[in-house]
Amino acid sequence: MAQPLPILTEPIFCDDSTVLFSAYGVGWGYCAFALPSRAICEHLGAANQTTKQLLLAFELGKRRILQAVAHKALSDTGERVMLSAADL
């Protein structure tokens, strides 16, 4: 049986153009992630780095983000994991 994908929390938009969110799931755990807004523009289709565009691209790209999160090595120390454009 396939392991279910984790659930993503709502994104938080930082002043330094980084989008923060967490992922969690039964049998998967909980982990915090950061995604540069530039990666969202380049790989998820945001037209610019405004909050509105980043939120729209984040929502439309959730499946790709979930797949990147599921394949990323998680932090053993509880630190936020930085995703890159290559992860998407």
N, C-alpha and C positions, 0 to 999 in steps of 0.2 A: 504494500500500500504506500502511495506517495505521501511524503511529509507535507502538511499544509504550509503555505507561505505565511510569513509573519504579518502582523498588522502594523501599519504606519500611523504614528500620531500626526496631528496637524503641524505643519512647518512653522518655524519661528524665523523671521527675517532679521538678520543682524546688520549693523551699520557698515561692517567691513565686507559686505556683499557675499556673506556666507549664509546658507540656509541650514538651520538645525532642525533635526527631527529624531524620533526614536522609533525603534521597531521591537515588537514583542510577540510572543506566541507560546502556546502550550507545547512543551517538549522542545522549545527552541530557546527560550530565555528572553532577556531584555538587553538592549544595547542602544547607546546614543550615537548618532551619526552627524556629520557635517558634509555639506555639498556646496562647492563654490558656485555662485550664480553664473559665472562664465560657462561652466560645464552644462548648466541648465539651458543656457542660451544656445550653445553649440550643438548639444546632443538631444535636447528635449523640445527644442523649437520656440523658446521664448524670444519674442521680437526685440526686447531690450531688458534692462535690469530693474525695471520698476516692480514694485511689490505685486501689482495686478498681473503683470505678464509672468512673473516667476511663479505665482500661485497657480495660474492657469496651466502653465507647462508642467508644474509639479503634479497637479491632479491628473492631467492627461497622460503623463509619463509614469504614473504609479506602478504599472506592471513592470516597466524596465527598471525602476528604482528597486522594487521588491526583488527582482532577479539579481540585481547587483548586491543588495544587502544579503541575500541568501548565499551568495558565493564568496562574500568577503570574509576574510579571517577576522574573528571577533577579538576584542581586547580582553586579555586575562586580568588586567588591572582595573577595569571599569572606566578607562579613559574613552573619550569620544573618538570614534573611528572616522577618519577623513576619506571620503569617496573622491575619486577623480573622474575626469572625462573618460579615461580608459576603462573604468569600471562599468560605465553605461554602455 
